[in-house]
Amino acid sequence: MRRLRVLDLETTANPKALDWLEPVKPAANLVDPVKIAKSIEERTAERNEKLALDWDCCRIVCIGWADVGGGDPWCEVCENEEEEASALTYFWKTYRERDTALVTFNGLKFDIPVLLTRSVDLNVPHPPLNLNRFKTPHIDVWQWLTRDGARQFPHGLSFYARKYGFTTLDKVSGKDVASLVAAGEWEKVREHCLSDVGLCHAIANKFKLLEV
């Protein structure tokens, strides 16, 4: 029988990515050197704020999961790349132990590609995963709620949790993770990740997406 594993990742910008990216260009209509410098600074800051959501420019700072009907949730913060590689190694080891399908919120577009990309980056062996939303064995709650992405401006997990009556004591959002990591607030990052695992599980269960 296939095991269902509810998965969530927390990511921040990978500092190394700044060495790989092309320099930001200023607004084309500027000629004043001071305004050009300011434009470059602002555009660079805006770009860097989005790196945590870029597969190639982020790193995993927390991995959390819960196997449906099987034991306590597991969650590990990754303060550095060594811990990230260790967490990924353990994830794939336990993933391979059974026929496993992942349950995520927007995981086909983010969490699973990040898992694969960071495994490659850190030389962690991993199995091939099918990410075709029509053929994949993995369950994406976001895809179901948005009718396969048909909604133009989809909401996040916390919105759907509130809409369908699920509550959490967690007050952290994904946008807070970078500042929490910078401040060394790793336990709050861990709690947020586990909260998202629980909310994803609750929504998937409500709509009977786990009955496979």
C-alpha positions as CSV (number, residue, x, y, z in Angstrom):
1,M,0.0,0.0,0.0
2,R,1.3,3.4,-0.9
3,R,2.4,5.7,1.9
4,L,1.3,9.3,1.9
5,R,3.9,11.8,3.2
6,V,2.8,15.4,3.9
7,L,5.8,17.6,3.2
8,D,6.7,21.2,3.7
9,L,9.9,23.2,3.2
10,E,11.2,26.5,4.4
11,T,13.7,28.3,2.3
12,T,15.8,31.4,2.2
13,A,18.1,33.0,-0.4
14,N,21.3,31.1,-0.9
15,P,24.2,33.6,-0.3
16,K,26.2,31.9,-3.0
17,A,23.6,32.8,-5.6
18,L,24.8,36.4,-5.6
19,D,28.0,35.2,-7.3
20,W,26.0,33.5,-10.1
21,L,23.5,36.2,-11.0
22,E,24.1,38.8,-13.6
23,P,24.4,42.4,-12.3
24,V,21.1,44.3,-12.2
25,K,20.6,47.0,-14.7
26,P,19.2,50.4,-13.9
27,A,16.0,51.9,-15.4
28,A,16.7,52.6,-19.0
29,N,15.6,56.2,-18.9
30,L,18.1,57.4,-16.3
31,V,21.2,59.4,-17.1
32,D,22.1,60.9,-13.7
33,P,24.8,58.8,-12.0
34,V,23.2,59.2,-8.6
35,K,19.8,58.1,-9.8
36,I,21.4,55.2,-11.8
37,A,23.1,54.0,-8.6
38,K,19.9,54.3,-6.6
39,S,18.0,52.4,-9.3
40,I,20.5,49.6,-9.3
41,E,20.4,49.4,-5.5
42,E,16.6,49.3,-5.4
43,R,16.3,46.8,-8.2
44,T,19.0,44.6,-6.6
45,A,17.2,44.6,-3.3
46,E,13.9,43.7,-5.0
47,R,15.5,40.8,-6.9
48,N,17.3,39.5,-3.8
49,E,14.0,39.4,-1.8
50,K,12.7,36.9,-4.3
51,L,15.6,34.5,-4.3
52,A,14.1,32.4,-1.5
53,L,11.5,31.3,-4.1
54,D,13.9,30.6,-6.9
55,W,14.8,26.9,-7.2
56,D,18.4,27.7,-8.3
57,C,19.0,30.5,-5.8
58,C,17.5,29.3,-2.6
59,R,18.6,26.8,0.1
60,I,16.5,24.7,2.4
61,V,16.5,25.9,6.1
62,C,13.9,23.5,7.3
63,I,12.3,20.2,6.2
64,G,9.2,18.9,7.8
65,W,6.9,15.9,7.1
66,A,4.3,13.7,8.6
67,D,3.4,10.2,7.3
68,V,-0.3,9.8,7.1
69,G,-1.4,7.3,9.7
70,G,2.1,6.5,10.8
71,G,4.0,8.0,13.8
72,D,5.0,11.5,14.9
73,P,5.9,14.3,12.5
74,W,9.6,14.8,11.7
75,C,11.2,18.2,11.3
76,E,14.8,19.3,11.0
77,V,16.2,22.8,10.7
78,C,19.3,23.2,8.5
79,E,21.6,25.9,9.8
80,N,24.2,25.2,7.1
81,E,24.7,23.2,4.0
82,E,26.1,20.2,5.9
83,E,22.9,20.0,7.9
84,E,20.9,20.5,4.8
85,A,22.7,17.6,3.0
86,S,22.2,15.4,6.1
87,A,18.5,16.2,6.2
88,L,18.0,15.5,2.5
89,T,19.9,12.2,2.8
90,Y,17.6,11.1,5.6
91,F,14.5,12.2,3.8
92,W,15.4,10.2,0.7
93,K,16.4,7.2,2.8
94,T,13.0,7.0,4.4
95,Y,11.3,7.9,1.2
96,R,12.8,4.9,-0.5
97,E,11.8,2.5,2.3
98,R,8.3,2.3,0.9
99,D,6.2,3.3,-2.1
100,T,5.8,6.9,-1.1
101,A,3.6,9.7,-2.6
102,L,4.1,13.3,-1.4
103,V,1.3,15.5,-0.3
104,T,2.1,19.2,-0.6
105,F,0.7,22.7,-1.0
106,N,2.0,24.0,-4.3
107,G,4.7,21.3,-4.1
108,L,4.7,20.4,-7.8
109,K,5.8,23.9,-8.6
110,F,8.0,24.5,-5.6
111,D,8.7,22.1,-2.8
112,I,9.5,19.0,-4.9
113,P,11.6,20.8,-7.5
114,V,13.5,22.5,-4.7
115,L,14.1,19.0,-3.1
116,L,15.5,17.7,-6.3
117,T,17.6,20.8,-7.1
118,R,19.2,21.1,-3.7
119,S,19.9,17.4,-3.7
120,V,21.8,17.8,-7.0
121,D,23.6,20.9,-5.7
122,L,24.7,19.1,-2.6
123,N,25.5,15.7,-4.3
124,V,22.8,13.9,-2.4
125,P,21.5,10.9,-4.4
126,H,17.7,10.9,-5.1
127,P,15.2,8.9,-7.1
128,P,13.5,10.4,-10.2
129,L,10.1,12.0,-9.4
130,N,7.3,12.5,-11.9
131,L,6.1,16.2,-11.7
132,N,3.6,16.1,-14.5
133,R,0.5,17.2,-12.7
134,F,-1.7,14.9,-14.8
135,K,0.5,11.8,-14.3
136,T,2.3,12.3,-11.0
137,P,1.4,10.1,-8.1
138,H,2.0,13.1,-5.8
139,I,-0.9,15.1,-4.4
140,D,-0.8,18.8,-4.6
141,V,-3.5,20.4,-2.5
142,W,-2.9,23.8,-4.1
143,Q,-3.6,22.3,-7.6
144,W,-6.9,20.9,-6.3
145,L,-8.0,24.1,-4.6
146,T,-7.1,26.3,-7.6
147,R,-8.6,23.8,-10.2
148,D,-5.2,22.9,-11.6
149,G,-4.0,26.5,-11.4
150,A,-7.0,28.0,-13.2
151,R,-7.3,30.7,-10.5
152,Q,-5.3,33.7,-11.7
153,F,-4.4,35.1,-8.3
154,P,-4.4,32.1,-5.9
155,H,-4.3,32.3,-2.2
156,G,-1.8,30.9,0.2
157,L,-2.1,28.0,2.7
158,S,-3.0,30.2,5.7
159,F,-5.9,31.7,3.7
160,Y,-7.4,28.3,3.0
161,A,-6.8,27.2,6.5
162,R,-8.9,30.1,7.8
163,K,-11.5,29.7,5.1
164,Y,-12.1,26.1,6.1
165,G,-12.0,26.6,9.8
166,F,-8.5,25.3,10.8
167,T,-6.6,27.3,13.4
168,T,-3.0,27.4,14.5
169,L,-1.1,29.2,17.2
170,D,1.7,29.9,14.7
171,K,1.9,33.6,13.8
172,V,4.8,33.3,11.4
173,S,4.4,33.6,7.6
174,G,6.8,32.5,4.9
175,K,8.0,36.1,4.5
176,D,9.2,36.0,8.1
177,V,11.5,33.0,7.7
178,A,14.6,35.0,6.4
179,S,14.5,37.4,9.3
180,L,14.0,34.5,11.8
181,V,17.0,32.7,10.3
182,A,19.1,35.9,10.4
183,A,18.2,36.3,14.1
184,G,18.9,32.7,15.0
185,E,15.3,32.0,15.8
186,W,15.5,28.4,14.6
187,E,12.8,27.0,16.9
188,K,10.2,29.4,15.4
189,V,11.2,28.3,11.9
190,R,10.7,24.7,13.0
191,E,7.4,25.4,14.6
192,H,6.2,27.3,11.5
193,C,7.2,24.4,9.2
194,L,5.4,21.9,11.4
195,S,2.3,24.1,11.5
196,D,2.2,24.2,7.7
197,V,2.6,20.4,7.6
198,G,-0.4,20.1,9.9
199,L,-2.6,22.6,8.0
200,C,-1.8,21.0,4.6
201,H,-2.7,17.6,6.1
202,A,-6.0,18.9,7.6
203,I,-7.1,20.5,4.3
204,A,-6.2,17.5,2.2
205,N,-8.1,15.2,4.7
206,K,-11.2,17.5,4.6
207,F,-11.5,17.1,0.9
208,K,-10.7,13.4,1.0
209,L,-7.6,13.8,-1.1
210,L,-5.8,11.3,1.0
211,E,-8.2,8.5,0.2
212,V,-6.1,6.8,-2.5
